[in-house]
Amino acid sequence: MKHNWEYKRLEEVCKISPFPGIPQVIQEKSWLLNLDKIQSNNGHVIEYEYFNPDSIDGSVTKFNEQNVLFSKLRPNLNKVVVPEMSGYCTTELVPLFPEHDIDRYFLAYYLRNPHFVAFLVDKVGGAKMPRVKMNEFWKAMCPVPPMEIQKQIVAELDKLNEMIATRKEQLKVLDNLAQSLFYNTFGDPISNPKGWPQTTLGAISEKISNGCGAKIEADTFKSEGIAFFRCQNVWKNHFDYSDMVYVDDNFNTRYKSSSLKHNDLIVTKIGRLYTENSSLGRVSLFQGEDYSANLSGNLSFIRLLSGVSPKFVLYIMISDCFKCYVRNTTSGGIDKRALNNSQLKAFSLYLPPLELQNKFASQVEAIERQKELVEASISELQTLLDSRMDYWFN
């Protein structure tokens, strides 16, 4: 052991402890935390959802502000939350209760450190839904330095996380700048105050098609090769590669009809509505090389005709205009709705002159170059954070 500290098994420093009381109620609603609302690596809660307690079924676990929530599903995603209030969570989250000799923020950092995550990835069961074998989890050794040192380590790692969070806020500012530029240039796409001619998405598209609809066995996915996009990879104007899977060239050739080309738009067509990060109708622009990626059947792709700027159409589809269209056009409950290609083709949008579209695209690309610099800084800080966690915990 690098440091002259006491080490204990995790079963000695924490236990499973669902909070037996009534979760905090806000306007007669309780917080319900699902995995898709948790950011990988830092445990940040992306969005808080509240439900009436009587509408939450029994397949959830109670927790409180003394717990650390550890995700046993797909440990490579590294989702560990330190909740600041009580609520309910999916049973895929294990509410850990730290004993008196370990700080819960220190425990959370230990569980997030890359070395421990790699250890867990080797201890999973199940091919399609890999879960941590909890009997192996409890055997893992955890450092237990004096409480004063634990708090010093937490303070250092918190500082690095704060710097990363600041850079991410800078990305949001740049995103807002791009959206403001869109509205200032073209006007609100719903009210169309500048009177641009209207068209439909189908009329300006060469192809609107589904992703691969074949039944895919778990062993089809590889650790490298051709990227295979799924719903969890597609977000509003960006991709999340943390849970990316890959297929081989033979698969990509066999299902060439769903292989992507440069500047294809990708849309999630199954998911939830009425949340800030609704999983239905998220759109991003693929800018890789032709036929260098494929996608699942829960996604559609849009291949535009020449004479239309993909960047321009992207910004219409990440606006409230498309969000409202999806809400008004699809049917079903809140939890699961579907968007089909006929509905995509019928989406109405304005179409300014191509020259103006291209001018906007050039301005957005300048903003994106600034984003790349910020993203590079985030990557450097994340590398430093990983290095410091490796120093302290391994």
KAJO-V858939 format. One record per backbone hydrogen bond with DSSP energy under -0.5 kcal/mol. CO is the residue of the C=O (numbers start at 1). NH is the residue of the N-H. Records with the same first field share a line. If there is no record, write none. Layout:
# KAJO-V858939
CO: NH / NH
This chain:
# KAJO-V858939
3: 5
6: 144
8: 142
9: 12 / 13
10: 13 / 14
13: 99
15: 97
24: 31
25: 27
26: 29
29: 26
30: 51
31: 88
32: 34
33: 90
34: 37
35: 38
37: 46 / 47
39: 43
40: 42
44: 39 / 46
47: 49
49: 32
51: 30
52: 55
53: 56
55: 57
58: 60
59: 91
61: 89
62: 19
63: 87
64: 67
66: 98
68: 70 / 96
69: 81
70: 72 / 94
72: 132
74: 77
75: 78
77: 41
78: 41 / 80
79: 71
81: 69 / 83
87: 63
88: 33
89: 61
90: 93
92: 72 / 73 / 94
93: 95
94: 70 / 96
95: 17
96: 68 / 98
97: 15
99: 102
103: 107
104: 108
105: 109
106: 110
107: 111
108: 112
109: 113
110: 113
113: 116 / 117
114: 118
115: 119
116: 120
117: 121
118: 122
120: 123
121: 124
123: 133
125: 131
130: 74
131: 125
132: 134
133: 136 / 137
134: 138
135: 139
136: 140
137: 140
138: 11
140: 10
142: 8
144: 6
146: 149 / 150
147: 151
148: 152
149: 153
150: 154
151: 155
152: 156
153: 157
154: 158
155: 159
156: 160
157: 161
158: 162
159: 163
160: 164
161: 165
162: 166
163: 167
164: 168
165: 169
166: 170
167: 171
168: 172
169: 173
170: 174
171: 175
172: 176
173: 177
174: 178
175: 179
176: 180
177: 181
178: 182
179: 183
180: 184
181: 185
182: 186 / 187
183: 187
188: 192
192: 195
197: 351
199: 349
200: 204
202: 205
204: 305
207: 303
209: 301
212: 297
215: 217
217: 220
218: 221
222: 246
225: 227
226: 247
227: 229 / 294
228: 245
229: 296
230: 233 / 234
231: 234
233: 235 / 240
235: 237 / 238
238: 235
239: 241
241: 244
245: 228
246: 222
247: 226
248: 252
249: 253
250: 254
251: 255
253: 256
255: 258
256: 259
260: 291
261: 264
264: 286
265: 302
266: 284
267: 300
268: 281
269: 339
271: 337
272: 280
275: 278
279: 282
282: 268
283: 237
284: 266 / 286
285: 287
286: 263
289: 292
292: 227
293: 260
294: 229
295: 212
296: 299
298: 269 / 270
299: 211
300: 267
301: 209
302: 265 / 304
303: 206 / 207
305: 308
308: 310
309: 313
310: 314
311: 315
312: 316
313: 317
314: 318
316: 319 / 322
319: 323
320: 324
321: 325
322: 326
323: 327
324: 328
325: 329
326: 330
331: 338
334: 273
336: 333
337: 271
338: 340
340: 344
341: 345
342: 346
343: 347
344: 347
345: 202
347: 201
349: 199
353: 356 / 357
354: 358
355: 359
356: 360
357: 361
358: 362
359: 363
360: 364
361: 365
362: 366
363: 367
364: 368
365: 369
366: 370
367: 371
368: 372
369: 373
370: 374
371: 375
372: 376
373: 377
374: 378
375: 379
376: 380
377: 381
378: 382
379: 383
380: 384
381: 385
382: 386
383: 387
384: 388
385: 389
386: 390
387: 391
388: 392
389: 393
390: 394
